[in-house]
Amino acid sequence: MSATIEPGMRVRHPARPDWGNGQVQSVAGNRITVNFEHAGKVLINAAVVELDVVEDDRR
């Protein structure tokens, strides 16, 4: 994983754009729980999937 994922961060699953953006709820080792806009709460294995961090576009 290239970016450090922390609770509260906004992320996107690169293979599932239909899920929308998600907010990281918890991180425990390689297990990341994300609440996605259109998929709800999903447990991600960070050893398999590298989530894309969504940059904050508010200025």
N, C-alpha and C positions, 0 to 999 in steps of 0.2 A: 504494500500500500504506500503510495508516494506521499499523500497528504495525511496529516494527523487528523483523524475524525474524532470530534468531541460532541457531547450532548449539546443540543441547541442549534447545531449547524444545519444548514439547508443543503440537501444532496439530491442527486438524480441517479437512477439505475441506468447504466448505459445500454443495456439490452432490453429495457422495458420503459420506453418513453411514454407509453400509454398510462403508466402509473402516476405521472406528473412528478412534481417536486415533493420532497419529503423532508421531515425534520427528524434529526437523530434524537432518540429518546434515551438510549443507554448504550454503553460500550463496555464489553467484558471480554478482554482478549480479542479473538477474531470474530466474536459475535456482536453484531451491531443491530439494534432494534430501531427501525425507522417507521414513522407514521407518514405514509404517502397519501397524497390528495385523493387518488382514485383507486387505491388498493388497500387502504387501511394500514394496520400495523403488520410489518413484515420483519422476520429475523433474517439478516444477511450474514453469510459466511465471508468475511473479508479475506480469507485465504483463497477464495475462489473468485469473488467479484470485487473489482475496484470501483467504488462509488465515485461519481463526479461531484465535486463541491460546486455548489451554485453560489457565484459571487453576488454580494449584495449590491444591487444597482441603484439603491437610493443614495442620494448625495445631499 
